[in-house]
Amino acid sequence: MPEPKQVILSGMRPTGRLHLGHLEGVLKNYLKLQAGEALCYFMVADIHALSTEYKVPGAITQNTKELLLDWLAVGLAPEKATLFVQSDVLEHTELFVILGMLTPLAWAERCPTYKEQQQELADRDLATYGFLGYPILQAADILLYRATHVPVGQDQLPHLEMTREIARRFNYFYGETLPEPQSMLTASPKVPGIDGRKMSKSYGNALHLSDSKELVEKKIKQMYTDPRKIHADTPGTPDNCVVLAWYKMYAADQAGEIEQECRSGKRGCMVCKRGLSPILDAIIAPIRSRREALAEHPEQLESIVRDGALRARARAAETMEAVRSAMGWLAVGQRGKEK
Ligand code: TRP
């Protein structure tokens, strides 16, 4: 079979339920890619999660299931993309070990995410061998599928650069084997959380794709608006108003008039918030109901990832054969037959 023009590999760590920020950034991009011509591999990076969550591996198992449910509920589809779990494909660990042998320690140590993450997650002991190796494992993920393009956010660019450097070094030692991937920057639209900061799991300000209607309503009531607009008829300055930002995103046709009414004191925040509830629920409700239906059939989820693992392994095995042969390693049964 001829190699497709574009091979996409991307992954997300299973760290909890996904929210509207993920939907607008990563997930819409995945949906676009799977609808196109490219061969797509989307991976739950559970071994990567282990690098920071090694004390509670049970939580990773649970979060892997949640992530898969979120993915399927938004429309990622096994007919269009290979959806799989990293730890189901043992070749990731195999290539990780091999690449680790030839990656200079300094490359790993100077990776900016290494120190940043250690500082950010100061409550955990991340002075481990595995955590230092995080980007090398990521390089193995990408090179294993001979990915041409890797959709990632800005924060992942150092890992992509390191992947390219590792591929080059492998090819320099053993001959041209692993193609260098390109990064494909995912635009991450600024999605405000309920407190006005960027929506993020760690800020506790997110609207999750699995939130109930009632919870969405409750969170909308807590949304940050103009704190000086005390009464409904006080003229507002909604420049940083989260509610207005959401109207602009999902009900652009109403946003202009709403803003005018707010500024002229003709509209109060409560009315505004009440109007937003059905708009956001219209986005979340279909995702939530697909998610609930899927959650009732764990055997379906199981068969999707089992099939995904088989497809992923088939491609990974091809790469490992090329890797071993480039290094002059013999397959089982060949030993003793060589000249
Ligand atoms: N490091 C990525 C993140 O934090 C997750 C990831 C693991 C990944 N392996 C990957 C992303 C391979 C792209 C390609 O989000």
py3Dmol code that shows the C-alpha trace and the ligand (Angstrom):
import py3Dmol

protein = """\
ATOM      1  CA  MET A   1       0.000   0.000   0.000  1.00  0.00           C
ATOM      2  CA  PRO A   2       1.411   3.427  -0.855  1.00  0.00           C
ATOM      3  CA  GLU A   3       2.233   5.627   2.107  1.00  0.00           C
ATOM      4  CA  PRO A   4      -0.407   8.359   2.573  1.00  0.00           C
ATOM      5  CA  LYS A   5       0.749  11.950   2.098  1.00  0.00           C
ATOM      6  CA  GLN A   6       0.022  12.894   5.666  1.00  0.00           C
ATOM      7  CA  VAL A   7       0.295  10.735   8.726  1.00  0.00           C
ATOM      8  CA  ILE A   8      -0.944  12.385  11.892  1.00  0.00           C
ATOM      9  CA  LEU A   9      -0.087  11.295  15.400  1.00  0.00           C
ATOM     10  CA  SER A  10      -1.261  13.189  18.414  1.00  0.00           C
ATOM     11  CA  GLY A  11      -1.950  12.396  22.019  1.00  0.00           C
ATOM     12  CA  MET A  12      -3.525  13.683  25.175  1.00  0.00           C
ATOM     13  CA  ARG A  13      -2.648  12.710  28.699  1.00  0.00           C
ATOM     14  CA  PRO A  14      -5.585  11.255  30.629  1.00  0.00           C
ATOM     15  CA  THR A  15      -5.747  13.730  33.493  1.00  0.00           C
ATOM     16  CA  GLY A  16      -9.497  14.229  33.892  1.00  0.00           C
ATOM     17  CA  ARG A  17     -12.646  15.134  32.058  1.00  0.00           C
ATOM     18  CA  LEU A  18     -12.410  17.432  29.062  1.00  0.00           C
ATOM     19  CA  HIS A  19     -13.942  20.902  28.938  1.00  0.00           C
ATOM     20  CA  LEU A  20     -15.077  23.493  26.403  1.00  0.00           C
ATOM     21  CA  GLY A  21     -11.524  24.825  26.129  1.00  0.00           C
ATOM     22  CA  HIS A  22     -10.420  21.408  24.836  1.00  0.00           C
ATOM     23  CA  LEU A  23     -13.394  21.293  22.484  1.00  0.00           C
ATOM     24  CA  GLU A  24     -12.578  24.644  20.879  1.00  0.00           C
ATOM     25  CA  GLY A  25      -8.863  23.931  20.611  1.00  0.00           C
ATOM     26  CA  VAL A  26      -7.659  20.343  20.312  1.00  0.00           C
ATOM     27  CA  LEU A  27     -10.865  18.419  19.649  1.00  0.00           C
ATOM     28  CA  LYS A  28     -12.267  20.527  16.789  1.00  0.00           C
ATOM     29  CA  ASN A  29      -8.870  20.227  15.184  1.00  0.00           C
ATOM     30  CA  TYR A  30      -8.856  16.419  15.560  1.00  0.00           C
ATOM     31  CA  LEU A  31     -12.348  16.302  14.034  1.00  0.00           C
ATOM     32  CA  LYS A  32     -11.200  18.320  11.052  1.00  0.00           C
ATOM     33  CA  LEU A  33      -8.167  16.094  10.553  1.00  0.00           C
ATOM     34  CA  GLN A  34     -10.074  12.809  10.744  1.00  0.00           C
ATOM     35  CA  ALA A  35     -12.527  14.137   8.134  1.00  0.00           C
ATOM     36  CA  GLY A  36      -9.674  14.738   5.673  1.00  0.00           C
ATOM     37  CA  GLU A  37      -7.300  12.547   3.721  1.00  0.00           C
ATOM     38  CA  ALA A  38      -4.659  12.034   6.370  1.00  0.00           C
ATOM     39  CA  LEU A  39      -4.070   8.772   8.187  1.00  0.00           C
ATOM     40  CA  CYS A  40      -4.841   9.728  11.801  1.00  0.00           C
ATOM     41  CA  TYR A  41      -3.655   8.163  15.036  1.00  0.00           C
ATOM     42  CA  PHE A  42      -5.035   9.642  18.254  1.00  0.00           C
ATOM     43  CA  MET A  43      -3.509   8.255  21.394  1.00  0.00           C
ATOM     44  CA  VAL A  44      -4.355   8.310  25.076  1.00  0.00           C
ATOM     45  CA  ALA A  45      -0.917   8.966  26.559  1.00  0.00           C
ATOM     46  CA  ASP A  46      -1.335   6.952  29.733  1.00  0.00           C
ATOM     47  CA  ILE A  47       2.364   6.132  30.129  1.00  0.00           C
ATOM     48  CA  HIS A  48       3.084   9.855  29.992  1.00  0.00           C
ATOM     49  CA  ALA A  49       0.508  10.361  32.733  1.00  0.00           C
ATOM     50  CA  LEU A  50       2.432   7.844  34.820  1.00  0.00           C
ATOM     51  CA  SER A  51       5.452  10.156  34.779  1.00  0.00           C
ATOM     52  CA  THR A  52       3.648  12.521  37.148  1.00  0.00           C
ATOM     53  CA  GLU A  53       0.904  10.280  38.621  1.00  0.00           C
ATOM     54  CA  TYR A  54       2.962   7.198  39.430  1.00  0.00           C
ATOM     55  CA  LYS A  55       1.700   7.166  43.007  1.00  0.00           C
ATOM     56  CA  VAL A  56      -1.920   6.741  41.903  1.00  0.00           C
ATOM     57  CA  PRO A  57      -1.966   4.602  38.744  1.00  0.00           C
ATOM     58  CA  GLY A  58      -5.588   3.618  39.393  1.00  0.00           C
ATOM     59  CA  ALA A  59      -6.635   7.192  38.661  1.00  0.00           C
ATOM     60  CA  ILE A  60      -4.971   6.942  35.246  1.00  0.00           C
ATOM     61  CA  THR A  61      -7.060   3.884  34.381  1.00  0.00           C
ATOM     62  CA  GLN A  62     -10.239   5.738  35.310  1.00  0.00           C
ATOM     63  CA  ASN A  63      -9.174   8.890  33.453  1.00  0.00           C
ATOM     64  CA  THR A  64      -8.296   6.880  30.348  1.00  0.00           C
ATOM     65  CA  LYS A  65     -11.875   5.689  30.198  1.00  0.00           C
ATOM     66  CA  GLU A  66     -13.197   9.225  30.758  1.00  0.00           C
ATOM     67  CA  LEU A  67     -10.987  10.581  27.990  1.00  0.00           C
ATOM     68  CA  LEU A  68     -12.119   7.914  25.531  1.00  0.00           C
ATOM     69  CA  LEU A  69     -15.752   8.635  26.375  1.00  0.00           C
ATOM     70  CA  ASP A  70     -15.196  12.359  25.805  1.00  0.00           C
ATOM     71  CA  TRP A  71     -13.437  11.691  22.492  1.00  0.00           C
ATOM     72  CA  LEU A  72     -16.177   9.435  21.155  1.00  0.00           C
ATOM     73  CA  ALA A  73     -18.915  11.728  22.446  1.00  0.00           C
ATOM     74  CA  VAL A  74     -17.576  14.701  20.480  1.00  0.00           C
ATOM     75  CA  GLY A  75     -17.390  12.591  17.340  1.00  0.00           C
ATOM     76  CA  LEU A  76     -13.940  11.104  17.040  1.00  0.00           C
ATOM     77  CA  ALA A  77     -14.711   7.922  15.170  1.00  0.00           C
ATOM     78  CA  PRO A  78     -12.897   4.606  14.834  1.00  0.00           C
ATOM     79  CA  GLU A  79     -13.905   4.429  11.146  1.00  0.00           C
ATOM     80  CA  LYS A  80     -12.010   7.657  10.481  1.00  0.00           C
ATOM     81  CA  ALA A  81      -9.082   7.544  12.885  1.00  0.00           C
ATOM     82  CA  THR A  82      -7.212   4.993  14.935  1.00  0.00           C
ATOM     83  CA  LEU A  83      -8.038   5.633  18.578  1.00  0.00           C
ATOM     84  CA  PHE A  84      -5.770   3.779  20.954  1.00  0.00           C
ATOM     85  CA  VAL A  85      -4.175   3.630  24.368  1.00  0.00           C
ATOM     86  CA  GLN A  86      -0.400   4.047  24.513  1.00  0.00           C
ATOM     87  CA  SER A  87       0.209   1.234  27.009  1.00  0.00           C
ATOM     88  CA  ASP A  88      -1.658  -1.221  24.730  1.00  0.00           C
ATOM     89  CA  VAL A  89       1.165  -0.900  22.208  1.00  0.00           C
ATOM     90  CA  LEU A  90       4.350  -2.225  23.793  1.00  0.00           C
ATOM     91  CA  GLU A  91       6.513  -0.905  20.967  1.00  0.00           C
ATOM     92  CA  HIS A  92       6.310   2.563  22.586  1.00  0.00           C
ATOM     93  CA  THR A  93       8.382   1.367  25.515  1.00  0.00           C
ATOM     94  CA  GLU A  94      10.740  -0.549  23.260  1.00  0.00           C
ATOM     95  CA  LEU A  95      11.536   2.401  21.007  1.00  0.00           C
ATOM     96  CA  PHE A  96      11.722   4.679  24.063  1.00  0.00           C
ATOM     97  CA  VAL A  97      14.514   2.537  25.513  1.00  0.00           C
ATOM     98  CA  ILE A  98      16.449   2.460  22.246  1.00  0.00           C
ATOM     99  CA  LEU A  99      16.124   6.218  21.693  1.00  0.00           C
ATOM    100  CA  GLY A 100      17.130   6.794  25.312  1.00  0.00           C
ATOM    101  CA  MET A 101      20.476   5.145  24.592  1.00  0.00           C
ATOM    102  CA  LEU A 102      21.400   7.680  21.960  1.00  0.00           C
ATOM    103  CA  THR A 103      19.841  10.850  23.346  1.00  0.00           C
ATOM    104  CA  PRO A 104      22.409  13.062  25.067  1.00  0.00           C
ATOM    105  CA  LEU A 105      21.475  13.753  28.664  1.00  0.00           C
ATOM    106  CA  ALA A 106      21.919  17.482  28.062  1.00  0.00           C
ATOM    107  CA  TRP A 107      19.071  17.513  25.514  1.00  0.00           C
ATOM    108  CA  ALA A 108      16.675  16.165  28.112  1.00  0.00           C
ATOM    109  CA  GLU A 109      17.997  18.391  30.905  1.00  0.00           C
ATOM    110  CA  ARG A 110      17.746  21.591  28.926  1.00  0.00           C
ATOM    111  CA  CYS A 111      14.200  20.970  27.718  1.00  0.00           C
ATOM    112  CA  PRO A 112      12.275  23.970  29.079  1.00  0.00           C
ATOM    113  CA  THR A 113       9.199  21.941  30.056  1.00  0.00           C
ATOM    114  CA  TYR A 114      11.327  19.810  32.381  1.00  0.00           C
ATOM    115  CA  LYS A 115      12.088  22.518  34.944  1.00  0.00           C
ATOM    116  CA  GLU A 116       8.804  24.369  34.398  1.00  0.00           C
ATOM    117  CA  GLN A 117       6.693  21.319  35.172  1.00  0.00           C
ATOM    118  CA  GLN A 118       8.808  20.432  38.181  1.00  0.00           C
ATOM    119  CA  GLN A 119       8.168  23.890  39.595  1.00  0.00           C
ATOM    120  CA  GLU A 120       4.492  23.855  38.709  1.00  0.00           C
ATOM    121  CA  LEU A 121       3.877  20.455  40.253  1.00  0.00           C
ATOM    122  CA  ALA A 122       6.026  21.110  43.306  1.00  0.00           C
ATOM    123  CA  ASP A 123       3.814  18.872  45.469  1.00  0.00           C
ATOM    124  CA  ARG A 124       5.128  15.799  43.632  1.00  0.00           C
ATOM    125  CA  ASP A 125       8.566  14.283  43.488  1.00  0.00           C
ATOM    126  CA  LEU A 126       9.448  14.620  39.834  1.00  0.00           C
ATOM    127  CA  ALA A 127      13.164  14.102  40.258  1.00  0.00           C
ATOM    128  CA  THR A 128      12.771  10.739  38.539  1.00  0.00           C
ATOM    129  CA  TYR A 129      14.486   9.102  35.612  1.00  0.00           C
ATOM    130  CA  GLY A 130      11.145   8.639  33.835  1.00  0.00           C
ATOM    131  CA  PHE A 131      10.114  12.258  34.137  1.00  0.00           C
ATOM    132  CA  LEU A 132      13.400  13.398  32.634  1.00  0.00           C
ATOM    133  CA  GLY A 133      12.689  10.995  29.793  1.00  0.00           C
ATOM    134  CA  TYR A 134       9.207  12.415  29.085  1.00  0.00           C
ATOM    135  CA  PRO A 135      10.146  14.041  25.750  1.00  0.00           C
ATOM    136  CA  ILE A 136      12.072  10.949  24.649  1.00  0.00           C
ATOM    137  CA  LEU A 137       8.966   8.833  25.175  1.00  0.00           C
ATOM    138  CA  GLN A 138       7.038  11.417  23.177  1.00  0.00           C
ATOM    139  CA  ALA A 139       9.630  11.154  20.396  1.00  0.00           C
ATOM    140  CA  ALA A 140       9.115   7.386  20.425  1.00  0.00           C
ATOM    141  CA  ASP A 141       5.320   7.896  20.134  1.00  0.00           C
ATOM    142  CA  ILE A 142       5.718  10.073  17.081  1.00  0.00           C
ATOM    143  CA  LEU A 143       8.515   8.230  15.280  1.00  0.00           C
ATOM    144  CA  LEU A 144       6.859   4.863  15.846  1.00  0.00           C
ATOM    145  CA  TYR A 145       4.025   5.857  13.464  1.00  0.00           C
ATOM    146  CA  ARG A 146       6.376   7.628  11.037  1.00  0.00           C
ATOM    147  CA  ALA A 147       4.150  10.656  11.543  1.00  0.00           C
ATOM    148  CA  THR A 148       4.613  13.472   9.060  1.00  0.00           C
ATOM    149  CA  HIS A 149       2.595  15.966  11.090  1.00  0.00           C
ATOM    150  CA  VAL A 150       1.965  16.351  14.794  1.00  0.00           C
ATOM    151  CA  PRO A 151      -0.838  18.668  15.870  1.00  0.00           C
ATOM    152  CA  VAL A 152       0.130  20.242  19.186  1.00  0.00           C
ATOM    153  CA  GLY A 153      -0.205  23.431  21.170  1.00  0.00           C
ATOM    154  CA  GLN A 154       2.594  25.970  21.485  1.00  0.00           C
ATOM    155  CA  ASP A 155       3.786  24.476  24.781  1.00  0.00           C
ATOM    156  CA  GLN A 156       4.752  21.230  23.040  1.00  0.00           C
ATOM    157  CA  LEU A 157       7.084  22.743  20.431  1.00  0.00           C
ATOM    158  CA  PRO A 158      10.276  21.978  22.400  1.00  0.00           C
ATOM    159  CA  HIS A 159       9.250  18.297  22.446  1.00  0.00           C
ATOM    160  CA  LEU A 160       8.702  18.343  18.696  1.00  0.00           C
ATOM    161  CA  GLU A 161      12.098  19.909  18.114  1.00  0.00           C
ATOM    162  CA  MET A 162      13.701  17.264  20.280  1.00  0.00           C
ATOM    163  CA  THR A 163      11.864  14.537  18.355  1.00  0.00           C
ATOM    164  CA  ARG A 164      13.362  15.861  15.145  1.00  0.00           C
ATOM    165  CA  GLU A 165      16.826  15.975  16.659  1.00  0.00           C
ATOM    166  CA  ILE A 166      16.524  12.425  17.935  1.00  0.00           C
ATOM    167  CA  ALA A 167      15.333  11.197  14.517  1.00  0.00           C
ATOM    168  CA  ARG A 168      18.289  12.920  12.868  1.00  0.00           C
ATOM    169  CA  ARG A 169      20.716  11.363  15.313  1.00  0.00           C
ATOM    170  CA  PHE A 170      19.252   7.892  14.798  1.00  0.00           C
ATOM    171  CA  ASN A 171      19.448   8.308  11.029  1.00  0.00           C
ATOM    172  CA  TYR A 172      23.019   9.621  11.252  1.00  0.00           C
ATOM    173  CA  PHE A 173      24.174   6.549  13.186  1.00  0.00           C
ATOM    174  CA  TYR A 174      22.188   3.812  11.465  1.00  0.00           C
ATOM    175  CA  GLY A 175      21.037   5.194   8.134  1.00  0.00           C
ATOM    176  CA  GLU A 176      17.885   6.962   6.982  1.00  0.00           C
ATOM    177  CA  THR A 177      15.067   5.165   8.828  1.00  0.00           C
ATOM    178  CA  LEU A 178      12.891   7.558  10.819  1.00  0.00           C
ATOM    179  CA  PRO A 179      11.259  10.492   9.005  1.00  0.00           C
ATOM    180  CA  GLU A 180      11.436  13.884  10.739  1.00  0.00           C
ATOM    181  CA  PRO A 181       7.943  15.073  11.655  1.00  0.00           C
ATOM    182  CA  GLN A 182       6.610  18.602  11.308  1.00  0.00           C
ATOM    183  CA  SER A 183       4.661  20.298  14.015  1.00  0.00           C
ATOM    184  CA  MET A 184       1.175  21.474  13.124  1.00  0.00           C
ATOM    185  CA  LEU A 185       0.302  24.269  15.506  1.00  0.00           C
ATOM    186  CA  THR A 186      -3.225  24.050  16.853  1.00  0.00           C
ATOM    187  CA  ALA A 187      -4.764  27.475  17.205  1.00  0.00           C
ATOM    188  CA  SER A 188      -5.961  27.663  20.773  1.00  0.00           C
ATOM    189  CA  PRO A 189      -8.701  30.261  20.897  1.00  0.00           C
ATOM    190  CA  LYS A 190      -8.798  31.991  24.240  1.00  0.00           C
ATOM    191  CA  VAL A 191     -11.694  30.342  25.991  1.00  0.00           C
ATOM    192  CA  PRO A 192     -12.550  32.090  29.253  1.00  0.00           C
ATOM    193  CA  GLY A 193     -13.332  30.069  32.359  1.00  0.00           C
ATOM    194  CA  ILE A 194     -16.069  31.155  34.755  1.00  0.00           C
ATOM    195  CA  ASP A 195     -13.667  33.411  36.680  1.00  0.00           C
ATOM    196  CA  GLY A 196     -12.376  35.174  33.560  1.00  0.00           C
ATOM    197  CA  ARG A 197      -9.009  33.434  33.490  1.00  0.00           C
ATOM    198  CA  LYS A 198      -8.190  30.966  30.714  1.00  0.00           C
ATOM    199  CA  MET A 199     -10.339  27.857  31.081  1.00  0.00           C
ATOM    200  CA  SER A 200      -8.225  25.217  32.760  1.00  0.00           C
ATOM    201  CA  LYS A 201      -8.703  22.142  34.839  1.00  0.00           C
ATOM    202  CA  SER A 202      -6.153  23.374  37.364  1.00  0.00           C
ATOM    203  CA  TYR A 203      -8.002  26.673  37.940  1.00  0.00           C
ATOM    204  CA  GLY A 204     -11.279  24.889  38.692  1.00  0.00           C
ATOM    205  CA  ASN A 205     -13.073  27.288  36.332  1.00  0.00           C
ATOM    206  CA  ALA A 206     -14.108  24.899  33.570  1.00  0.00           C
ATOM    207  CA  LEU A 207     -17.364  23.893  31.926  1.00  0.00           C
ATOM    208  CA  HIS A 208     -16.954  20.187  31.272  1.00  0.00           C
ATOM    209  CA  LEU A 209     -18.360  18.318  28.298  1.00  0.00           C
ATOM    210  CA  SER A 210     -20.019  15.965  30.785  1.00  0.00           C
ATOM    211  CA  ASP A 211     -21.570  18.635  33.067  1.00  0.00           C
ATOM    212  CA  SER A 212     -25.296  18.325  33.744  1.00  0.00           C
ATOM    213  CA  LYS A 213     -27.721  21.015  32.646  1.00  0.00           C
ATOM    214  CA  GLU A 214     -28.137  22.109  36.262  1.00  0.00           C
ATOM    215  CA  LEU A 215     -24.399  22.339  36.815  1.00  0.00           C
ATOM    216  CA  VAL A 216     -23.965  24.408  33.656  1.00  0.00           C
ATOM    217  CA  GLU A 217     -26.676  26.783  34.903  1.00  0.00           C
ATOM    218  CA  LYS A 218     -25.010  27.035  38.289  1.00  0.00           C
ATOM    219  CA  LYS A 219     -21.623  27.776  36.761  1.00  0.00           C
ATOM    220  CA  ILE A 220     -23.104  30.406  34.460  1.00  0.00           C
ATOM    221  CA  LYS A 221     -24.568  32.152  37.521  1.00  0.00           C
ATOM    222  CA  GLN A 222     -21.034  32.308  38.955  1.00  0.00           C
ATOM    223  CA  MET A 223     -19.532  33.781  35.799  1.00  0.00           C
ATOM    224  CA  TYR A 224     -17.502  36.941  36.132  1.00  0.00           C
ATOM    225  CA  THR A 225     -19.230  40.058  34.785  1.00  0.00           C
ATOM    226  CA  ASP A 226     -18.621  43.798  35.294  1.00  0.00           C
ATOM    227  CA  PRO A 227     -18.304  44.072  39.096  1.00  0.00           C
ATOM    228  CA  ARG A 228     -19.353  47.726  39.008  1.00  0.00           C
ATOM    229  CA  LYS A 229     -22.671  46.946  37.383  1.00  0.00           C
ATOM    230  CA  ILE A 230     -24.572  46.655  40.669  1.00  0.00           C
ATOM    231  CA  HIS A 231     -28.149  47.001  39.443  1.00  0.00           C
ATOM    232  CA  ALA A 232     -29.754  45.813  36.260  1.00  0.00           C
ATOM    233  CA  ASP A 233     -30.063  49.406  35.051  1.00  0.00           C
ATOM    234  CA  THR A 234     -26.504  50.478  35.927  1.00  0.00           C
ATOM    235  CA  PRO A 235     -24.690  51.044  32.597  1.00  0.00           C
ATOM    236  CA  GLY A 236     -22.125  48.273  32.273  1.00  0.00           C
ATOM    237  CA  THR A 237     -18.590  48.011  30.893  1.00  0.00           C
ATOM    238  CA  PRO A 238     -18.536  44.412  29.684  1.00  0.00           C
ATOM    239  CA  ASP A 239     -14.996  44.468  28.279  1.00  0.00           C
ATOM    240  CA  ASN A 240     -13.970  41.567  30.530  1.00  0.00           C
ATOM    241  CA  CYS A 241     -17.422  40.063  30.919  1.00  0.00           C
ATOM    242  CA  VAL A 242     -17.257  36.286  30.559  1.00  0.00           C
ATOM    243  CA  VAL A 243     -20.952  36.000  29.722  1.00  0.00           C
ATOM    244  CA  LEU A 244     -20.605  38.376  26.783  1.00  0.00           C
ATOM    245  CA  ALA A 245     -17.490  36.521  25.610  1.00  0.00           C
ATOM    246  CA  TRP A 246     -19.558  33.332  25.410  1.00  0.00           C
ATOM    247  CA  TYR A 247     -22.357  35.036  23.482  1.00  0.00           C
ATOM    248  CA  LYS A 248     -19.722  36.246  21.033  1.00  0.00           C
ATOM    249  CA  MET A 249     -18.457  32.716  20.599  1.00  0.00           C
ATOM    250  CA  TYR A 250     -21.709  30.777  20.296  1.00  0.00           C
ATOM    251  CA  ALA A 251     -24.412  33.367  19.517  1.00  0.00           C
ATOM    252  CA  ALA A 252     -22.571  36.015  17.561  1.00  0.00           C
ATOM    253  CA  ASP A 253     -25.800  37.308  15.998  1.00  0.00           C
ATOM    254  CA  GLN A 254     -27.134  38.377  19.405  1.00  0.00           C
ATOM    255  CA  ALA A 255     -23.895  39.627  20.922  1.00  0.00           C
ATOM    256  CA  GLY A 256     -23.927  43.137  19.384  1.00  0.00           C
ATOM    257  CA  GLU A 257     -27.349  44.033  20.653  1.00  0.00           C
ATOM    258  CA  ILE A 258     -26.699  42.497  24.063  1.00  0.00           C
ATOM    259  CA  GLU A 259     -23.537  44.535  24.457  1.00  0.00           C
ATOM    260  CA  GLN A 260     -25.350  47.753  23.552  1.00  0.00           C
ATOM    261  CA  GLU A 261     -28.144  47.069  26.010  1.00  0.00           C
ATOM    262  CA  CYS A 262     -25.625  46.315  28.745  1.00  0.00           C
ATOM    263  CA  ARG A 263     -23.675  49.507  28.132  1.00  0.00           C
ATOM    264  CA  SER A 264     -26.806  51.637  28.119  1.00  0.00           C
ATOM    265  CA  GLY A 265     -28.226  50.097  31.295  1.00  0.00           C
ATOM    266  CA  LYS A 266     -31.132  48.399  29.542  1.00  0.00           C
ATOM    267  CA  ARG A 267     -30.107  44.879  30.449  1.00  0.00           C
ATOM    268  CA  GLY A 268     -29.082  43.243  33.704  1.00  0.00           C
ATOM    269  CA  CYS A 269     -26.589  40.452  34.252  1.00  0.00           C
ATOM    270  CA  MET A 270     -29.197  37.977  35.491  1.00  0.00           C
ATOM    271  CA  VAL A 271     -31.202  38.220  32.269  1.00  0.00           C
ATOM    272  CA  CYS A 272     -28.007  37.876  30.304  1.00  0.00           C
ATOM    273  CA  LYS A 273     -26.972  34.776  32.219  1.00  0.00           C
ATOM    274  CA  ARG A 274     -30.393  33.184  31.948  1.00  0.00           C
ATOM    275  CA  GLY A 275     -30.252  33.632  28.188  1.00  0.00           C
ATOM    276  CA  LEU A 276     -26.837  31.999  27.984  1.00  0.00           C
ATOM    277  CA  SER A 277     -27.904  28.744  29.668  1.00  0.00           C
ATOM    278  CA  PRO A 278     -29.822  27.270  26.718  1.00  0.00           C
ATOM    279  CA  ILE A 279     -27.095  28.378  24.305  1.00  0.00           C
ATOM    280  CA  LEU A 280     -24.346  26.546  26.172  1.00  0.00           C
ATOM    281  CA  ASP A 281     -26.579  23.611  26.914  1.00  0.00           C
ATOM    282  CA  ALA A 282     -27.272  23.225  23.202  1.00  0.00           C
ATOM    283  CA  ILE A 283     -23.517  22.667  22.744  1.00  0.00           C
ATOM    284  CA  ILE A 284     -23.039  20.377  25.723  1.00  0.00           C
ATOM    285  CA  ALA A 285     -26.327  18.400  25.765  1.00  0.00           C
ATOM    286  CA  PRO A 286     -25.726  16.294  22.626  1.00  0.00           C
ATOM    287  CA  ILE A 287     -22.181  15.505  23.772  1.00  0.00           C
ATOM    288  CA  ARG A 288     -23.426  14.619  27.233  1.00  0.00           C
ATOM    289  CA  SER A 289     -26.151  12.331  25.977  1.00  0.00           C
ATOM    290  CA  ARG A 290     -23.817  10.496  23.581  1.00  0.00           C
ATOM    291  CA  ARG A 291     -21.387  10.142  26.464  1.00  0.00           C
ATOM    292  CA  GLU A 292     -24.054   8.672  28.742  1.00  0.00           C
ATOM    293  CA  ALA A 293     -25.177   6.224  26.072  1.00  0.00           C
ATOM    294  CA  LEU A 294     -21.598   5.075  25.505  1.00  0.00           C
ATOM    295  CA  ALA A 295     -20.928   4.753  29.224  1.00  0.00           C
ATOM    296  CA  GLU A 296     -23.753   2.226  29.403  1.00  0.00           C
ATOM    297  CA  HIS A 297     -21.961  -0.022  26.937  1.00  0.00           C
ATOM    298  CA  PRO A 298     -18.432  -0.534  28.220  1.00  0.00           C
ATOM    299  CA  GLU A 299     -18.028  -3.516  25.899  1.00  0.00           C
ATOM    300  CA  GLN A 300     -18.367  -1.170  22.922  1.00  0.00           C
ATOM    301  CA  LEU A 301     -15.619   1.086  24.250  1.00  0.00           C
ATOM    302  CA  GLU A 302     -13.516  -1.983  24.893  1.00  0.00           C
ATOM    303  CA  SER A 303     -13.895  -3.240  21.347  1.00  0.00           C
ATOM    304  CA  ILE A 304     -13.041   0.184  19.889  1.00  0.00           C
ATOM    305  CA  VAL A 305      -9.749   0.406  21.781  1.00  0.00           C
ATOM    306  CA  ARG A 306      -8.917  -3.231  21.148  1.00  0.00           C
ATOM    307  CA  ASP A 307      -9.319  -2.669  17.441  1.00  0.00           C
ATOM    308  CA  GLY A 308      -7.379   0.605  17.733  1.00  0.00           C
ATOM    309  CA  ALA A 309      -4.529  -1.191  19.470  1.00  0.00           C
ATOM    310  CA  LEU A 310      -4.360  -3.801  16.702  1.00  0.00           C
ATOM    311  CA  ARG A 311      -4.163  -1.145  13.997  1.00  0.00           C
ATOM    312  CA  ALA A 312      -1.607   0.873  15.937  1.00  0.00           C
ATOM    313  CA  ARG A 313       0.502  -2.227  16.622  1.00  0.00           C
ATOM    314  CA  ALA A 314       0.540  -3.165  12.958  1.00  0.00           C
ATOM    315  CA  ARG A 315       2.119   0.157  12.019  1.00  0.00           C
ATOM    316  CA  ALA A 316       4.396   0.197  15.050  1.00  0.00           C
ATOM    317  CA  ALA A 317       5.643  -3.305  14.218  1.00  0.00           C
ATOM    318  CA  GLU A 318       6.656  -2.180  10.714  1.00  0.00           C
ATOM    319  CA  THR A 319       8.670   0.657  12.166  1.00  0.00           C
ATOM    320  CA  MET A 320      10.350  -1.561  14.740  1.00  0.00           C
ATOM    321  CA  GLU A 321      11.330  -3.993  12.034  1.00  0.00           C
ATOM    322  CA  ALA A 322      12.981  -1.151  10.141  1.00  0.00           C
ATOM    323  CA  VAL A 323      14.633   0.101  13.337  1.00  0.00           C
ATOM    324  CA  ARG A 324      16.033  -3.306  14.241  1.00  0.00           C
ATOM    325  CA  SER A 325      17.219  -3.957  10.747  1.00  0.00           C
ATOM    326  CA  ALA A 326      18.901  -0.530  10.545  1.00  0.00           C
ATOM    327  CA  MET A 327      20.746  -1.342  13.747  1.00  0.00           C
ATOM    328  CA  GLY A 328      21.702  -4.769  12.462  1.00  0.00           C
ATOM    329  CA  TRP A 329      19.740  -6.600  15.101  1.00  0.00           C
ATOM    330  CA  LEU A 330      18.604 -10.077  14.337  1.00  0.00           C
ATOM    331  CA  ALA A 331      15.055 -11.258  14.736  1.00  0.00           C
ATOM    332  CA  VAL A 332      14.301 -14.376  16.745  1.00  0.00           C
ATOM    333  CA  GLY A 333      15.276 -17.412  14.726  1.00  0.00           C
ATOM    334  CA  GLN A 334      17.825 -15.574  12.600  1.00  0.00           C
ATOM    335  CA  ARG A 335      20.640 -15.963  15.085  1.00  0.00           C
ATOM    336  CA  GLY A 336      23.166 -18.492  13.990  1.00  0.00           C
ATOM    337  CA  LYS A 337      22.039 -18.156  10.380  1.00  0.00           C
ATOM    338  CA  GLU A 338      24.015 -14.988   9.815  1.00  0.00           C
ATOM    339  CA  LYS A 339      27.287 -15.185   7.959  1.00  0.00           C
TER     340      LYS A 339
END
"""
ligand_1 = """\
15
LIG
N 2.966 15.738 25.877
C 1.661 15.885 25.301
C 0.840 16.823 26.200
O 1.104 17.141 27.263
C 0.930 14.591 25.167
C 1.598 13.667 24.193
C 2.214 12.483 24.474
C 1.717 13.869 22.791
N 2.703 11.936 23.358
C 2.426 12.745 22.296
C 1.311 14.879 21.915
C 2.758 12.639 20.956
C 1.634 14.755 20.563
C 2.359 13.646 20.091
O -0.164 17.259 25.901
"""
view = py3Dmol.view(width=600, height=400)
view.addModel(protein, "pdb")
view.setStyle({"model": 0}, {"cartoon": {"style": "trace"}})
view.addModel(ligand_1, "xyz")
view.setStyle({"model": 1}, {"stick": {}})
view.zoomTo()
view.show()
